[in-house]
Amino acid sequence: MIEYIKGELAELTPALAVVEAAGVGYAINISLNTYSAIQGKKEVKLFIHEALSTGGRDDSYTLYGFATKKERELYRLLITVSGVGANTARMILSSLSASELGNAIASGNDKLLKSVKGIGLKTAQRIIVDLKDKVLSLGITQEMSATGVGQPIVESPVKEEAVSALVMLGFSPAPSAKVVDQVMKDNPGIEVQQVVKLALKLIK
């Protein structure tokens, strides 16, 4: 299984990226979010989801690429929902950012999901019912700042390492991410070990 492809960005359109790695050009389907993230870059790293379609005269093998692991995880969750296929999932991730989608699902905002082309009310409600608990467990909703609606908290290696450490210590991802966000907001420039120490005092 391919985890990611890293190499030179040979071609780019809003729906497709061609990445050359070790002399091979990989055609990778992407969302608009990923397109925006990699536009203008020479070297890129895309996290891959592989899809094999069987049946008919020929089997088709398709690669989907994402700029972040969280976007790929959301994509994989979306395609488990009845009525949401590969293209529909990509359309959703092209219309909403990972944090917007996570918050829409967690808060039961079917109107926002229904605003995506091709998503009806029943499908929007099914996405919420099927994925709400899973999205909350991923901590994706915590990317949005509680004090500034629509202002995402910048992801950083420090935050990722701190949340990972707390999860390994047995805490759930969502509350861990929330506490880490608060610690980093109150203590700009703080190092990972201090973040974890302070978070351990605050987390419930």
Buried (B, 14 or more C-beta within 10 A) or exposed (E): EEEBBEBEBBEBEEBEBBBBBEEEEBEBBBBBBBBBBBEEEEEBBBBBBEEEEEEEEEEEEEBBBBBBEBBBBBBEBBBEBEEBEBEBBBBBBBBBBBBBBBBBBBEBBBEBBBEBEEBEEEBBBBBBEBBBEBBBEBBBBBBBBEEEEEEEBEEEEBBBBBBBBBBEEEBBBBBBBBBBBBBBEEEEEBEBEBBBEBBEEEBE
